[in-house]
Structures are given as C-alpha cells and as structure tokens.
Amino acid sequence: MPRIVAEKGPDRGRSWSVRSDGTLLVGRDTSAQISLRDEEISRRHCQIEFRDSSWWIRDLESTNGIQINGEVASDRVKLKHNDHIDLGVTRLTFLLEEDPLIGKTLGGCLVIARIGRGGMGTVYQARQISLDRPVALKVLSDKFTRDQSFIDMFIREARAAGLLSHPHIVQVYDVGREGELHYFTMELMDGGSAEKRIDESGALPLYDALDIARQAALGLDYAEKQGIVHRDIKPGNLMMTQGGVVKIGDLGIARKADSSGVVSQKEGVSGSPHYIAPEQARGEAIDQRADIYSLGATLYHCLTGKTPYKGGGAREVILKHMNATEAPDPWMIVPKSLIPADVRSLLQRMMSPDKDRRQENAQRLAQDLDHLMVRYPEGSRNKPPVPLVVAAFLVLLVGGALFFNQDRGEYNDEPSPLQQIQIQISQLKPEVEEIESRVSSSADLAQLLEDLDRIQLAIEKLESKKVEGSENDLKSLRENYQRALRATHLEDERREELELESQARELLADLMMESEVSKNSEDRIPPLEALIAKYPDTRASKMAGQTVENLKSEIAEQKLRNQAAERDWNTLRARAEGWLRSEQPGRARKEVLSLSDQHVDTESWEEREAMLLQIDQQAIDMWRQARVEIRSLLEKNRKAEANDRLNQVISRALIPATTAFEEELRKEISTSQDSTQLPEFSQLSPVLIAGWNKWNDDFSGLEAARVVRASLLENRYSAEDLKTAERHTESFELFDRLLSQQPDVQLEFESKRKILTPTKEISAPFATLKGDRVIFRDSAQGLRRYLLWSELTPQSRLDLWQESAPKGEWADFIALLLEFNQRSAEAAGIWQQQGDSPLKALLSDLKPQSREDR
C-alpha cells in the first residue's frame, strides 16, 4: 500500500497509509486526511487523488503552492515512487513500495534502513561489512543519474568533504558506483539534525541554540582556512550525534575560493531560499560572510522556531532576503524575555544585509558565541545584565525601605506623592511590556485586551492625581500602553484578514472544482465576480480576477474561432448535404473531414461530428438495402449482376463504418457457386442483450447503440429484426438526450448513504446528481468530490436516481434498468405511477426466439 512520509517540517517522522478511495485533502485543516501543523501552508493546500490506476496531486489555489521534486506544480501531476512534495517548510515523500535497497549490499555496506530524502538523493543507515562499523550511505536519485552535471556535483560533494578532516565536519569515507547507482559513505550521525530538533520541539533553549551555532562556526572556521565556502548552511545540514556534537554536512554546492578568498557564481546561483545571503541570491561573488549570514538565519530559526521570512513560494522568500534594509528582529516572534538583548544584537549582526557589518570571519563569531554561552549557562533563565539587576534592587528598596526628602535633607518612612506614582509606574511598565511580548498568532487577544483595559484605568487614575513632576513618567507609560494596544489591534486585524483569506480560498477552490465538472466559461464568471465583490483585496480575489480575465479572453477568442469555423463549415456542409441528397455518403464524408483541425472545440466542429454520424447511418442503410438486393440476385444465380451491385454501393457508400458489409458480401458472392443456400437468420436477442449490458455498465446510450450496430454486421437478420434493433438504438439515443437535459438534483441529507464503485464503498451523506456525474461530500465542511456515472456500480446509480423521484420518460428509463437488474418490484412502482409506456415493450425483445419465429 502506498505511503506518504513527512521528511521535514513540524510533522517530521509521521507517515500516512494511502488507500485507493478517491481523494485525500492535505492541509492545516484538522478534518484533512493528511493534516499538517505547518503554519506556512493553507488549510486546504492540495489534494491527492487516485484516478486511472495512478495517484495524482494538484494544488488547491494555496497561498504558497507546491513543488514536486523541486519544480513548481501549476497543474495536476502524476506521482511516482520516491517523489518529494514541498509545501511550506514541510517535505513529504510519496512511496509506492518498500525501498528495494533495504537488506541489499551496496559499496560493501549492508543497507539497514532509510533515514531520509534530500534534494539530490536518499540517505540510508548501513553497516560497512569490512570494518563492521555503522555508516550513512547516500545514493543519488534515479532522476539525476541521466544528467552528468548532477553526477559530477554528487561526486564533488563526496570529494570536497573527503578532503576535510575536522571534529565539526561530517567525515566521508568512500565514493563509488555499482551499476546505475552512484553512492558515497560517511560517518553516521545518530542524533539527526538541528532541523529535526526544531521540527520535533519548536524553538530550542537559548544555550542549546548558541551551542549549535558555536560548533558550526568552528567547522566553518576550518573550512574557511581551507578556502571552502559552503553556500548552503541551514538546520538540515547541521548534523548531530546523540552526545550533542554538531557537524556540518552536505558540501554538494560548496566551492573553492580564489587567492583573495572570493567565490565566483558564474555557473549559477545555488542555496536554500530561507537561509540564503542577499549577495549570494543576487549572483554576486561571495566569501565566508555569506556562510555567516546563513548561520545567522539558522540561529534565528533555532531561537524562534520560525524561518526569518515567509512568502508565497521560494521566489518571494528570496526577494525578502535581497530587499531587506535591516536584519529581521526575533523579538517580533518571541517574547523579549527569551532572547537577551546581546544575543539579539549578535544575531542581527550575523544577518545584516550589508556583509561589511557582519562578523569578519567564523573564528571571531565562534568567540562571540563562546562569551554568550558563559554569560547564559545551560539551565539559566536568561539572567539580565548586572545594571538591570541593580535597577530592580533599587525599585524594591524604594518600595519597602527608606525614602530621601531632598527639601529637608532627611530620610522618611513614607514616600512622597511623586514617589508613590513612580513606584506604581515602575510596577505597571513591566506589565505593559509583558503584554506586548505576548502578542502572537496564538495569543488570547480577548484576555490581552482585558488586561490592557485594567492598565488603562490605572493610568487614568494616576493622571487624575495631577502630581507635579510625574508628567514625563506617565507620558512614557501611556506611550508603552498605546504601543501594546496598537500591536494587539494589529494582530486582531491580521487574524480577520487571514480568516477572510481562508474563506475566500475555500470558496475559490470549490468554484474551481465545480468548473471542472460541467460549467462552461460564461457560467463560471458570475460566481467568481461575486467572490471578488465579497472578499476584495484578498489573494483569492486576485486569483479569481485573473481567472475572470482569462475566461473573458477565452470567450472572446472562442467567439472568433466559432466565427471562422462557421465560415469554413457552411461551405463544406452545403457540398456534403448535396452529396447526401444524391446518395453518395462516401463523398459527403470526404467533404466533412476536410474541415481543418484548427476548428476543434467549436460549435461547427460539433455539427461536423453530428453530420459524420448522419453519414454513417445513411451509408449503413444503403448497404443493408444492397445486401437484400445482392442476396436476392444470388438466389436467382445472377452472380454477375450481384457483383455489379456490390461495386456500385462500394463506389457510393464504402466508409470505415461499412467495411464489414463489404467483406461479408464479397465472401457470399465468391462462395455462391458452391451453394445458393443463404445462411439462416440469426437470433436478435443476444445482440440486444449485449447492447443492454453495455448500457447498464456504462450508463451511455451512445456506446450501447454502437455495440448493437456493430453486432448486426456480423450475422444475417430478418427485416423485422432489423426494425426491432433500430427501435432499441433510437431508445438508447433518447436516453442520452434525456440524461443531458436532467436538471441538477440535490438529494436530502442521508447519514447512511453510500456510493459504490467496483472496488470500494464511499460515504456520501451529501450528494448532488448531475448529467454526467454525482458530486458528494462526506461532511458539511468536507471537500467536494465527484465520480462519473460510468465509475459507479449499476445498482448504486439506480439507488441514487430513485432517490431523485424521476418523472416522465426519464422515469421509464430508470424502470427499464431496474427490470434489467432483476429489481422488478421497484420498477413496478414506477410503471404504476407512469401508466402504460411504449418503452416497456422493449423488454420482451430480450427473450430468445424460436426457430419458427425467426
């Protein structure tokens, strides 16, 4: 059974078994079959569906889109084994089967388990047989083995790492190839990566984050001294042991610097969007300071649990790195109490857009990180610097000890009015700052506003005392209060915007799905315009606006195409109709087929298809008449005249639909010398039953009529039987017309309703019947899905149409199918309501005939 495995992101390590039961929703929505905790994906981000014996994925107009194997998926994409799907900060891998390498030997290593999937290959846990030691085995992905440039990059990664020997760089042991598999072995890092820790735990403790950055800086310092710029420092490339040792891995895009320490990027820009330095993204020459920037973005991610910038896809994130005028502020994400000011200062220096303001090298950075780790040891509560401690002590002293009276030069036990206000201000200010620090996407805004109301009353009470000398302190307190209030209101507005955006996206996804079902371009525009009017200034409304513009362009273009097709078609149709009137369907068909393929999907092309059916029917009728005449001539031993009659009908009516007639009659003429006895008439009922079986299976009258007409060409039937068969084919064609004219029927809610296909049973308490399909949901908020009528079992189709209370001739056809499916009791109820119907007589034609009747 296929599986989806989360390789990156907050859900790393989770896996989902995928069954062939229709459509799977992927997103933040808790009702999604694959529900993810990634804040950068939409509630209904994409869907995976099983269709045509394959799994397909498509974006649901999400904010940030999806990438399959690194390429943006703008349309439906067929999933293959080991494909990776990137959405937000999450990477999912689609596995159709168990990994074939598990348990095999490659490069002298026994492959034990799959660890994860990277951009270029898959990493396995293995054991090197010769030395009996655990190793990591990296194997280049199949899709890259046909591109020599990727093979070269893969080998370059192994060799670059193999030349480096340092406690904080992953050691590579061997590189090689077996058959079509390219691989290299390296030391096994049994603690995962920094990315794995963030995915599992969120923001890391201050000491741990600083320690990861310090050890990485030591590795970068060594690489820098070897003239190497890594170019892809990120949490996923900082590997860890169980004991906490950090080592830099993945040197696939590392480059050797020139004598001046600079790396040219003439061969192209590489790097990870969330961590790339701005000068690196611009394609400029870079040095070790680009790695320092990337390590700063990594430290930011470790401390906050978030990447520095978010955006609607990789390009938007990269542009934010390139266009930033100052480093991102971690205090905008987490409370100030969790990240001391000096740590914030170092982080912002590492991520300065101006590389000259960053630390000059990794050695200096490692020293700065060392000092911070001494200042904030493991287990400490981020103690503030000494001056702040002294200030806090003085506040306590003022609040509970002695107060100095400047006018009298004495100490008093009671504070003055000004001192009382200052004490209360000193108590209120930290409260306001704490409230402001709590403003976040998950904060309880109602509680924050309640706390701010309480502080507002306290400020007003202090202001009402009008104590001389307190004005500046109160003004500062009120400014802090206003800032906290403004931040709370901005967060509230942001949430409202996000909610509107979410509602708009869901509506747009529904409209786009409906458009796939049956709506033409003109019908799609009004609901899209209604969405734009209801949700202005949302991304979904912009997408809808673009879709409306595209539809209007399509309509205008289609109108021009229809006009051009109509001009050409009118000329050809007149000539074709002339040939039909002179009973020359072969020439008529030639005229019709000369209409250019550039007119496909126009109204004239539909008329062309209808006329081809008309031509086929006339040709078949002419051959039937000729067959009667030829057989009559053969009975009278007038073979030459029979041959002339055959050649005559060939010249006028030989088309693909009548070639069976020609073969049949040529055979009869050629064998007429041996026997003048014509073959006995065949039974008609098997032919009709074959057509009814096709009708019952596919719910298509056209396909049933084709089966009957094709079968009639294989044997000899009486004139009466041919008339009977024609009544059935006409009824099949009437069925299709009635089905296409049926209005949409929304069935009543039924919690136990099931829809059956040949392979599965699907819950469908909400269902709407349309001309060619049924649309259903498993819940009121569930994703709308659909199945074509031909995909349902005959019994399930009939159950649904019976629920719709059919009327008129349509009800007669439902009753016919019920009778054919041995459900006569249910059919009797319809016949009783409908009264006598000529269609009911068709059932008697399905019974076998006796020889005398034939």
TASULCOR-V624465 format. One record per helix or strand of 3 or more residues. SS is the DSSP state (H for helix, E for strand). FROM is the first residue (numbers start at 1). TO is the last residue. Records with the same first field share a line. If there is no record, write none. Layout:
SS->FROM-TO ; FROM-TO
This chain:
E->3-8 ; 15-17 ; 23-27 ; 46-51 ; 54-59 ; 83-87 ; 90-95 ; 109-117 ; 121-128 ; 133-140 ; 172-178 ; 181-187 ; 238-240 ; 246-248 ; 403-405 ; 410-412 ; 754-757 ; 761-763 ; 766-769 ; 773-777 ; 785-788
H->142-144 ; 148-162 ; 194-201 ; 206-225 ; 235-237 ; 278-281 ; 288-304 ; 314-323 ; 330-332 ; 336-338 ; 341-350 ; 355-357 ; 362-375 ; 386-400 ; 417-438 ; 445-464 ; 471-517 ; 521-534 ; 539-581 ; 585-593 ; 597-599 ; 603-635 ; 639-653 ; 656-670 ; 685-698 ; 701-712 ; 719-741 ; 789-791 ; 794-803 ; 808-820 ; 824-834 ; 838-846
